């Protein structure tokens, strides 16, 4: 990378990492590696957060997360985890109806066995 580009990317770094080209080049390269890695980790972290939110919402109604998701899939309710977590946070009555749908599906499963 050209010197000007490196120093532009190093703007805001502390100490000599912002104005000494050799150190700046190393720090910028490492920063770009972290940025690449963490763009993928961000997706993983968000999925975990959505699952925690859904789980918290289902536990309020006495259902486990796995049972809830299994019940919804049996009823062919195709809402992703992001949407389910938003519903759990902002629309508790709608989420309650989804939990009831999942519970009914699981009860019919229990009667067949």
C-alpha positions in Angstrom: 0.0 0.0 0.0 1.1 3.5 -0.7 2.4 5.6 2.3 -0.4 8.2 2.1 -3.0 5.5 2.1 -1.5 3.7 5.1 -1.2 6.9 7.1 -4.8 7.8 6.2 -6.0 4.4 7.5 -3.8 4.9 10.6 -5.5 8.1 11.5 -6.7 7.9 15.1 -4.2 5.3 16.2 -2.1 6.1 19.3 1.5 6.9 19.6 3.9 6.4 16.7 1.4 4.0 15.0 -0.3 7.1 13.4 2.7 8.8 11.9 5.7 6.4 11.7 5.2 4.6 8.4 6.8 1.2 9.4 4.8 0.9 12.6 1.7 2.4 11.0 1.9 -0.2 8.1 2.0 -3.1 10.7 -0.8 -1.7 12.7 -3.0 -1.0 9.7 -2.4 -4.5 8.3 -3.4 -6.0 11.6 -6.4 -3.8 11.9 -7.6 -4.9 8.5 -7.2 -8.5 9.5 -9.3 -7.9 12.6 -11.9 -6.1 10.6 -12.2 -9.0 8.1 -12.4 -11.6 10.9 -14.9 -9.7 13.0 -17.3 -9.1 10.1 -17.9 -12.8 10.3 -18.0 -13.0 14.1 -20.6 -10.2 14.2 -23.0 -12.5 12.4 -22.3 -15.3 14.8 -22.8 -13.0 17.8 -26.1 -11.6 16.5 -27.5 -15.0 16.0 -26.6 -15.9 19.6 -28.3 -12.7 20.8 -31.5 -13.5 18.9 -31.6 -17.0 20.3 -31.2 -15.6 23.9 -34.0 -13.2 23.3 -36.4 -15.8 21.9 -35.5 -18.2 24.7 -36.2 -15.5 27.4 -39.6 -14.9 25.8 -40.5 -18.5 25.6 -39.5 -19.2 29.2 -42.0 -16.6 30.3 -44.7 -18.8 28.9 -43.3 -22.1 30.2 -41.8 -23.4 27.0 -38.2 -24.2 26.2 -36.5 -22.7 23.1 -35.9 -26.0 21.3 -39.5 -27.0 21.9 -40.8 -23.7 20.6 -38.7 -23.8 17.4 -39.7 -27.4 16.8 -43.4 -26.6 17.3 -43.1 -23.7 14.8 -41.3 -25.8 12.2 -44.0 -28.5 12.5 -46.7 -25.9 11.9 -44.7 -24.5 9.0 -44.3 -21.1 10.5 -41.3 -19.7 8.6 -40.1 -16.8 10.6 -36.3 -16.4 11.1 -34.7 -15.9 14.4 -34.1 -12.1 13.9 -37.8 -11.5 13.3 -38.8 -13.8 16.2 -36.5 -11.9 18.6 -38.0 -8.6 17.5 -41.5 -9.9 18.0 -40.6 -11.3 21.4 -39.2 -7.8 22.5 -41.7 -5.4 21.0 -45.0 -7.4 20.5 -45.6 -9.7 23.5 -49.2 -10.6 22.6 -48.2 -11.7 19.1 -45.3 -13.7 20.5 -47.7 -15.3 23.0 -49.9 -16.5 20.1 -46.8 -18.0 18.4 -46.0 -19.8 21.6 -49.5 -21.2 21.8 -49.3 -22.4 18.2 -46.1 -24.2 19.0 -47.6 -25.7 22.1 -50.6 -27.0 20.3 -48.3 -28.6 17.7 -46.3 -30.3 20.4 -49.4 -31.5 22.2 -50.7 -33.2 19.1 -47.3 -34.8 18.7 -47.5 -36.1 22.3 -51.0 -37.7 21.7 -49.7 -39.8 18.8 -47.0 -41.5 20.8 
